[in-house]
Amino acid sequence: MGACAAGLAALGLTPVRVSAADPIGSRAFAAMVGDYFYLASYSNREQGKVKLFSVEEIGVARELDQFHLRFKRSRRGARLSEGLFAVTNWGGHPYFDIHLQPFGVDRNNREMYIASFAQIRQGLPGSM
């Protein structure tokens, strides 16, 4: 965690933790399509900037908010390995963790990444 905080500080960002009571869901991410996110790896010193280009909702069960986030690395960004990253963005959106996985390159040879989420929807009967 210390390495991630140092990496975020080097980018001039202050991490803010999301509490378990305040999950970030597919709708919140859909509003951030086009935003840049800054990542710092937990396992090594990798850091990078990626752009959120799509949110794909997966309708498996009504009580679950399941979705994929798809990112592209920025023009000058370093390629990132698969792994767990601390994430934040310019808009001051909360700091959170994701498992990022490379899944191809775009026509400009920029690496693309995917992160998958599944969480219980808030506000449904029986959810906390």
N, C-alpha and C positions, 0 to 999 in steps of 0.2 A: 504494500500500500504506500509506503514511503516513497518508493521510486516513481509511482504514478503521480502522487501529489507533487513531487519535484518536477516531473515532466509537464504537468499542467501549469505549475507556477512559471516554468520557463516559457510557456506559451502566453503568459499573462492572464491565466484563467484561475478563478477561485472555485474549487469544487463545492457543490451543495448536494448533500445526500437526499435521495428520495426515500420517504418512509414506506414501510410495507402497506400502510393504509392509503397511500397515494400512488397506485400503479400508473405507469404511463402506458396507455392503450393505443390501439390502432388509429383511433380518431385523432388523438393528440399528434401522433407521428404523421398522419395524412396532412395535417396543417403545416408540417415542417418540410414537406417535399420541396426540394430546391435549396434547403439550408445546408451549410457546411458543419461537419462534426469533427472534433479533434479527439484523437485516440492515443492512449498511452498503454503499452503492454505491461501486463503483470509479470510475465516470464522473462523478458529481456528489455533492452532499452529502445525498442521500436516505438516510434511515434509517427503520426501521420494525420493528414487532413483528407476527409472524404466527403462527397456530396450525396445526400439522400435523393435518389431519383425515383423510387417507387415504394409503395406499401401495398402488399398483396394480402387481402384478408382470406382466411381459409374457414369456410363455414361447416365445421365438423359437428359441433354441438352448440346449442343456443346459449348454454351457460359458460361457454369458453370463448375468450377473445384470443383467437389464434391468427398469427400473421407473420409474414416475412418482410423484412426491410432489405432493400437493395441499394447499395452504395457504389459510387465510382470514386476512384482516387483522383485527387486534384491534378492539374497539369504537372506540377513540380513535385508532387508528393512521392514519397518512397513507397515501394511495394511492401505490403505487410504480410506476415505469415499468419496462418490460422492460429487462433488462440483467444484468450480472455483479455479484453481491453476495458479500461476506464474511459468513459465517453462524456463529452460536454459539447456545447456549441456556442456560437457568438451571442445568441439571443438570451443567454443566461438560463436556458432550460436546465433542469436538474442533471446532476452528475449521476451516472448509473453504470452498470457493467453489462457487457454483451460478449457473446462468443461469436467472433467474426470468422467467416470462411470464404476464401477466394473461390469464384465460380466461373471465371472467364475473363476475356478482354473485350472492350468495345472497338469500334472501327478506327479509333484514334490510338489504339494499343494501350489504353488505360485500363488497369486491372479493376474488375468488378468484384464486389463482396456481398455476402448474404448473412443475415442474422435472423433467427427464427424465435418466435415468442409464443407461449401458451399460458394464459392466466385466467382465473375465474373472473367473470364479469361482475363488477360492483353493482349493487342495487337490485339484484335478483333475489327472489324469495329463497332463503336458506344460505345466501352468501353473507360473509362477514364484512 
